[in-house]
Amino acid sequence: MFNRFQSLVRDYFGVSHKESRGLVVLIFLTLLFLLLPFLYRFINSSQPADTSAADQRKLDSLVALMRTEEAKQPKFGNRSNKETTTAEHFSEPKLFNFDPNTVSVAGWQQLGLPKWLAERIDKYRSKGGQFRQKEDLLRIYDFPPELYEQLEPYIALKEPANSTRFANAKYDKSDSYANEPKTATERPAFAERPAKPALQPFDINTADTSQLIALKGIGATLAGRIVKYRDALGGFISTEQFREVYGLDSLALEELQKFGKIHSAARKIPINTASTEELDRHPFLSRRQAQIIVSYREQHGAYTSAESLKPIRILDAKTIEKIAPYLEF
């Protein structure tokens, strides 16, 4: 019976004979530890002690106190306009105009954010993140949409200095002609600045960090992060994979999709000769999944296509779809 159960475990999980034996032993030990509390209660069964009258009075007083406190709290359906929304469980907001790129942690807390969320935003900014549109706030993990709707009218993003450089300049026609030099010799000579070359699309799978830094919204930190993730993948196969890079805001993502083109093929892993370590290095596979792939290959032979990975239960359809373009059969 033990051997039959062991063979069932081996076939189900796709493990070796030695691994299946250890797994069976682990299952039996787990069941034993789960049954120990019930056995202990059965052996040492005793009647629970009755609660004394004094203890009962204390419990009654505590229940009465809790009901009094609950009665003081306003119900969800009867809140007035002055009360906070469901997103503001931590403090009463004090609304004021603010720039999300410069407001401090204390300022975020005054606006109604809990301290842990304010510190998360501050950490995002310290790593090079920047809010270029109001909607970028919703890219912060766990930022409440209800609170964003309340804060949105007070968000005041500062425009870049070069966009408003001449906005307040006054034009005086008479002064313009009066002060204009009459001859070429009277005009001061200025060195002509060379025109900045226009950005051209480039191959994202061969680009270096200097090409990425030239894009709007991408600094040295983000550029290094993009290159590191690309190399771990073996190359991008779709521009939609840019969204998987942590820290890209809407402007950086738009620039990357505009100029980062996929011209060269991604590097593939020979799945029928690759070791566990080689498979584990890919971001789409865990260490356990890599071990199962190698063990299943050793027991059932070489893989012929992505379809031959489907019997491995630890790999779901989505994982197989994502990893298949990076495998060489």
VMD Tcl script that draws the C-alpha trace (Angstrom):
set ca {
  {0.00 0.00 0.00}
  {2.88 2.33 0.83}
  {4.54 1.67 -2.54}
  {1.28 2.31 -4.38}
  {0.71 5.59 -2.57}
  {4.32 6.56 -3.26}
  {3.90 5.92 -7.00}
  {0.73 8.04 -7.02}
  {2.61 10.92 -5.37}
  {5.50 10.55 -7.82}
  {3.22 10.65 -10.87}
  {1.11 13.51 -9.55}
  {3.96 15.87 -8.61}
  {6.43 14.72 -11.26}
  {9.24 14.04 -8.79}
  {11.91 11.35 -8.58}
  {11.60 8.10 -6.60}
  {13.76 9.43 -3.77}
  {11.88 12.73 -3.58}
  {8.49 10.98 -3.57}
  {9.55 8.81 -0.60}
  {10.51 11.89 1.39}
  {7.26 13.58 0.38}
  {5.18 10.63 1.60}
  {7.00 10.65 4.95}
  {6.37 14.37 5.24}
  {2.65 13.87 4.56}
  {2.36 11.22 7.28}
  {4.23 13.39 9.80}
  {1.97 16.33 8.99}
  {-1.15 14.25 9.55}
  {0.28 12.95 12.82}
  {0.94 16.46 14.13}
  {-2.55 17.53 13.09}
  {-4.11 14.65 15.02}
  {-2.04 15.13 18.20}
  {-4.24 17.92 19.68}
  {-7.38 15.79 19.25}
  {-5.68 12.79 20.84}
  {-4.49 14.94 23.74}
  {-8.01 16.30 24.33}
  {-9.44 12.80 24.16}
  {-6.97 11.44 26.73}
  {-7.07 14.42 29.08}
  {-10.72 15.38 28.75}
  {-12.05 17.47 31.63}
  {-15.06 19.63 32.29}
  {-14.45 23.37 31.92}
  {-14.61 25.32 35.13}
  {-17.74 27.35 35.65}
  {-17.35 31.07 35.49}
  {-17.83 32.54 38.92}
  {-20.41 35.19 39.62}
  {-17.71 37.85 40.08}
  {-16.15 37.03 36.72}
  {-19.54 37.12 35.08}
  {-20.19 40.60 36.48}
  {-16.85 41.79 35.08}
  {-17.72 40.38 31.67}
  {-21.13 42.06 31.74}
  {-19.55 45.41 32.61}
  {-17.02 45.09 29.77}
  {-19.79 44.27 27.29}
  {-21.80 47.26 28.47}
  {-18.74 49.51 28.08}
  {-18.12 48.23 24.54}
  {-21.74 48.86 23.57}
  {-21.50 52.42 24.94}
  {-18.39 53.10 22.83}
  {-20.05 51.64 19.73}
  {-23.08 53.87 20.26}
  {-20.83 56.93 20.22}
  {-19.36 56.01 16.81}
  {-21.38 57.27 13.82}
  {-22.88 54.65 11.58}
  {-21.70 54.36 7.98}
  {-25.09 55.16 6.46}
  {-25.80 58.24 8.66}
  {-22.61 60.27 8.25}
  {-22.86 64.00 7.63}
  {-21.00 65.93 4.94}
  {-18.34 66.97 7.46}
  {-17.38 63.39 8.17}
  {-14.59 61.62 6.32}
  {-14.93 59.00 3.60}
  {-14.01 55.33 3.88}
  {-10.48 56.06 2.64}
  {-9.72 58.19 5.74}
  {-9.62 55.72 8.59}
  {-6.54 57.21 10.22}
  {-6.92 60.97 10.59}
  {-9.13 63.94 9.76}
  {-7.74 65.52 6.55}
  {-6.75 69.17 6.39}
  {-6.98 69.99 2.71}
  {-4.63 72.51 1.08}
  {-3.00 73.00 -2.30}
  {0.10 70.80 -2.61}
  {2.66 69.47 -5.07}
  {2.98 65.65 -4.69}
  {6.63 65.90 -5.78}
  {7.63 68.12 -2.85}
  {5.11 67.70 -0.01}
  {6.66 66.16 3.10}
  {5.61 63.04 4.99}
  {3.98 65.22 7.64}
  {2.12 67.08 4.92}
  {0.77 63.84 3.48}
  {-0.47 62.89 6.94}
  {-2.27 66.23 7.25}
  {-3.96 65.44 3.94}
  {-5.38 62.25 5.45}
  {-2.81 59.62 4.47}
  {-1.54 57.15 7.09}
  {2.14 57.38 7.96}
  {3.09 54.10 6.24}
  {1.56 55.25 2.94}
  {3.20 58.69 3.20}
  {6.58 57.02 3.78}
  {5.98 54.74 0.77}
  {5.45 57.80 -1.46}
  {8.56 59.47 -0.02}
  {10.59 56.31 -0.72}
  {9.26 56.22 -4.30}
  {10.42 59.82 -4.84}
  {13.83 59.16 -3.27}
  {14.44 56.41 -5.84}
  {13.83 58.77 -8.75}
  {10.07 58.48 -9.07}
  {8.19 61.62 -10.09}
  {4.54 62.58 -10.48}
  {4.04 64.28 -13.85}
  {0.26 63.92 -14.01}
  {-2.30 63.93 -11.26}
  {-3.31 60.37 -12.12}
  {0.22 59.14 -11.36}
  {-0.72 59.13 -7.67}
  {-2.91 56.09 -8.34}
  {0.22 54.16 -9.41}
  {1.28 54.11 -5.75}
  {0.35 50.71 -4.37}
  {-2.68 50.82 -1.99}
  {-3.44 54.51 -2.66}
  {-7.22 54.77 -2.03}
  {-9.18 55.94 -5.13}
  {-11.76 57.62 -2.87}
  {-9.07 59.74 -1.24}
  {-7.59 60.61 -4.64}
  {-10.97 61.98 -5.79}
  {-11.05 64.19 -2.71}
  {-7.46 65.43 -3.11}
  {-7.50 65.86 -6.92}
  {-8.76 69.49 -6.93}
  {-5.93 70.47 -4.54}
  {-3.06 68.89 -6.55}
  {-0.90 71.68 -8.01}
  {1.85 70.24 -10.19}
  {4.58 72.73 -11.02}
  {5.21 73.24 -14.73}
  {8.77 72.93 -16.05}
  {10.68 76.17 -15.94}
  {11.38 76.23 -19.68}
  {7.67 75.97 -20.53}
  {6.86 79.25 -18.74}
  {10.12 81.01 -19.39}
  {8.58 83.67 -21.62}
  {5.01 83.50 -20.37}
  {5.22 86.74 -18.35}
  {7.44 88.70 -20.72}
  {5.86 92.01 -21.80}
  {6.27 93.11 -25.39}
  {6.86 96.80 -26.03}
  {6.87 97.53 -29.78}
  {8.41 100.97 -29.51}
  {11.23 99.80 -27.27}
  {11.90 96.90 -29.60}
  {12.53 99.12 -32.60}
  {14.23 101.88 -30.63}
  {16.82 99.53 -29.14}
  {17.48 97.50 -32.29}
  {20.99 98.04 -33.74}
  {20.89 99.93 -37.04}
  {23.80 98.16 -38.75}
  {25.38 94.78 -38.63}
  {28.49 96.23 -36.99}
  {26.43 97.57 -34.11}
  {24.90 94.21 -33.32}
  {26.70 92.07 -30.75}
  {28.11 88.80 -32.05}
  {26.74 85.68 -30.40}
  {28.10 82.21 -30.89}
  {25.49 80.04 -32.49}
  {24.59 77.02 -30.39}
  {24.56 73.72 -32.21}
  {21.07 72.30 -32.58}
  {20.34 69.40 -30.27}
  {19.95 66.24 -32.35}
  {16.44 64.85 -32.40}
  {15.90 61.54 -30.67}
  {15.65 58.55 -32.95}
  {14.05 55.16 -32.23}
  {16.53 52.51 -31.09}
  {16.65 48.78 -30.43}
  {15.67 48.33 -26.79}
  {17.35 44.90 -26.65}
  {20.80 46.34 -27.45}
  {20.47 49.86 -25.97}
  {22.74 51.04 -23.16}
  {21.85 53.26 -20.23}
  {22.98 56.46 -21.98}
  {20.32 56.00 -24.68}
  {17.66 55.42 -22.04}
  {18.70 58.44 -19.94}
  {18.15 60.65 -23.00}
  {14.40 59.91 -22.74}
  {12.11 62.13 -20.68}
  {11.33 60.83 -17.21}
  {14.14 58.25 -17.15}
  {17.19 58.89 -14.97}
  {20.23 56.79 -14.18}
  {18.38 54.64 -11.62}
  {15.48 53.76 -13.92}
  {17.80 53.21 -16.89}
  {19.86 50.72 -14.90}
  {16.70 48.98 -13.71}
  {15.39 48.62 -17.30}
  {18.68 47.16 -18.55}
  {18.92 44.77 -15.59}
  {15.39 43.45 -16.14}
  {15.95 43.15 -19.90}
  {19.13 41.12 -19.39}
  {17.41 38.86 -16.86}
  {14.63 38.16 -19.37}
  {17.02 37.64 -22.23}
  {15.45 40.54 -24.12}
  {12.01 42.08 -24.53}
  {9.58 40.38 -26.91}
  {6.77 42.93 -26.52}
  {6.56 46.60 -25.58}
  {3.86 45.64 -23.07}
  {6.64 44.11 -20.96}
  {7.89 47.64 -20.22}
  {5.04 47.91 -17.69}
  {6.68 45.13 -15.64}
  {9.65 47.40 -14.82}
  {9.15 48.83 -11.34}
  {8.99 52.63 -11.00}
  {8.03 53.71 -14.54}
  {5.48 56.53 -14.45}
  {3.18 57.49 -17.31}
  {5.68 59.84 -18.99}
  {8.60 57.40 -18.84}
  {6.43 54.56 -20.13}
  {5.15 56.68 -23.00}
  {8.70 57.71 -24.00}
  {9.96 54.14 -23.79}
  {7.15 52.81 -25.96}
  {7.71 55.62 -28.47}
  {11.47 55.22 -28.95}
  {12.25 51.71 -27.66}
  {11.70 49.35 -30.58}
  {12.22 45.58 -30.68}
  {14.50 44.74 -33.61}
  {16.69 41.93 -32.26}
  {15.42 38.56 -31.04}
  {15.44 37.56 -27.38}
  {18.00 35.10 -26.02}
  {16.54 31.60 -25.59}
  {17.27 28.88 -23.03}
  {17.83 25.34 -24.36}
  {15.28 23.65 -22.14}
  {16.44 20.09 -22.89}
  {20.00 20.76 -21.69}
  {19.57 23.64 -19.24}
  {20.32 23.08 -15.56}
  {18.12 24.06 -12.64}
  {20.32 27.12 -11.99}
  {19.96 28.36 -15.59}
  {16.17 28.05 -15.51}
  {15.96 29.57 -12.02}
  {17.73 32.74 -13.20}
  {14.79 33.64 -15.44}
  {12.29 36.06 -13.75}
  {9.25 34.03 -14.88}
  {10.33 30.81 -13.10}
  {10.81 30.05 -9.42}
  {13.45 27.72 -8.01}
  {10.86 25.01 -7.37}
  {9.44 25.24 -10.90}
  {12.96 24.97 -12.38}
  {13.63 21.82 -10.34}
  {10.37 20.20 -11.45}
  {11.07 20.97 -15.13}
  {14.48 19.30 -14.94}
  {13.16 16.29 -12.94}
  {10.27 15.75 -15.34}
  {12.66 15.92 -18.30}
  {14.93 13.29 -16.74}
  {11.99 10.92 -16.19}
  {9.94 11.45 -19.37}
  {12.50 12.52 -21.94}
  {13.12 15.72 -23.92}
  {10.50 18.40 -24.39}
  {9.28 18.91 -27.95}
  {7.16 22.05 -27.62}
  {5.40 24.28 -25.12}
  {2.52 21.78 -25.13}
  {4.79 19.16 -23.56}
  {5.10 21.39 -20.47}
  {1.37 21.24 -19.69}
  {1.49 17.90 -17.77}
  {3.65 19.64 -15.15}
  {0.96 20.73 -12.71}
  {3.11 23.32 -10.99}
  {3.17 25.34 -14.25}
  {-0.13 27.06 -15.01}
  {-1.21 28.11 -18.50}
  {-0.25 31.75 -17.96}
  {3.30 30.86 -16.86}
  {3.77 28.55 -19.86}
  {2.52 31.27 -22.22}
  {4.96 33.82 -20.77}
  {8.02 31.58 -20.67}
  {7.53 29.76 -24.01}
  {9.08 32.49 -26.23}
  {12.26 32.24 -24.14}
  {12.67 28.47 -24.50}
  {14.45 26.58 -27.26}
  {13.08 23.08 -27.88}
}
mol new
graphics top color blue
foreach p $ca { graphics top sphere $p radius 0.5 }
foreach p [lrange $ca 0 end-1] q [lrange $ca 1 end] { graphics top cylinder $p $q radius 0.2 }
display resetview
